[in-house]
Amino acid sequence: MQLLYGILLLMTFISAAPVVAAEDEAYYALSGSCNLEFPRDHGAHPGFRTEWWYYTGNVETEQARRFGYQLTIFRRQISPPGAARHWPDPASKWRTQQLYLGHMALSDIDGKGHYSEEDISRGVLGLAGVRQTDGQVSVFIKNFVIEIGSKSHRLQATSKKFSFDLFLKPIKGPVLHGVRGYSRKGDTPDRASCYYSFSRLQTRGEIRFNDQEFAVDGLSWMDHEFSTADLQPGIEGWDWFSLQLDNGSELMLYLLRQADGHLNPASSGTLVDENGSTHHLSLDAIEIETLDTWESPHSAARYPSRWRLAVEINDLQLFIEPNLADQEMRTPGSTGVTYWEGSVFASGQARGKPVKGKGYVELTGYAGGAKPTK
């Protein structure tokens, strides 16, 4: 699901595909339907203000050394589509409506370390952008590259501290959240996103860290969303969960936290069965309780840290806890947002049988600088 107030309004919630602009000078707005088609909609959707391609995963070596990783590239349109008509002719090669921002992170779970990098660039001169040809999509910002093909994905990301080169193969097809991809994020129909995921990606490749190279395999999750709508006033942030269970099912939840302490009714999720069939989860089908908290020594933000979760479909009952307490992301050089994004472990039961799982959790709005401005 798994973020941009400030420059990007930390995951400013996102809108949908075939839609119309209210005026020539306006950003595109949600028409109430997404009509997603693939591979077309793996690419960019200029005209919508906010979009991101988001990958997280849990992998390990043959010796069972565990790593979690994140790679996210955000696109932010900084002026409405019609504004380009007013540019001087010829326009500067540096002039663009598209800003790209990237976050990457590595959790060395057994070494108890979390490392992150960020970048930002205009979408010009080959520095950043989205290329789409013959069903292949490449999303890039300097040394962060996402390639989406018809049968596989590839992630290449390099920083001074660490890097990874990962090959991802979908085990299941794209999962459309909400109503065929139209995912409500607030009280009005326009506060919504087009949102789909690859919920189970077999992952193999290499991680380079501390002058060592590790061959790894495991599972990854991919989210792609795009929109124009700002976060609804009164919503302070969200808790997002993605879990891959060892019975072959997956679970996504996003819980929108209001200033009054309640969850917004638009909070929801998706349960994906072993065979790939999906079940939309409304808020009344979800029960969640925070069991512990963790205070960041860096930002002084206090985050939830352990949860009890119950979902009535499949009689799913889980306890979820971080694999590493400190997985806080601080991004002063790009989005200016502080949030928690980390690898987690789940255990419990489904349909009365024991089940375990791995996944990622994203927690926004807990650090002062991460609260929305609108």
Secondary structure, 3 states (H helix, E strand, C coil): CCCCCCCCCCCCCCCCCCCEECCCCCCEECCCCCCCCCCHHHCCCCCCCEEEEEEEEEEECCCCCEEEEEEEEEEEECCCHHHHHHCCCCCCCCCCCEEEEEEEEEEECCCCEEEEEEEEEECCCCCEEEEEECCEEEEEECCEEEEECCCCEEEEEECCCEEEEEEEEECCCCEECCECCEEECCCCCCCEEEEEEEEEEEEEEEEEECCEEEEEEEEEEEEEEEECCCCCCCEEEEEEEEEEECCCCEEEEEEEEECCCCECCCCEEEEECCCCCEEEEEHHHEEEEEEEEEECCCCCCEEEEEEEEEECHHHEEEEEEECCCCCEEECCCCCCCEEEEEEEEEEEEECCEEEEEEEEEEECCCCHHHCCCC
